[in-house]
């Protein structure tokens, strides 16, 4: 999986997870980041309803 704009490094993810009591290695952190990028890429924001006011 190749993302052009990765804003979170593997090291940052490991530090952030460790602050929340989750210990992961680099391989696990990379998998978690890939999953999160995939979810965010495929997420469709709900469309806003256009309400016409008289």
Buried (B, 14 or more C-beta within 10 A) or exposed (E): EEEEEEEEEBEEBBEEBEEEEEEBEEEBBBEBBBEEBEEEEEEEEEEEEEEEEE
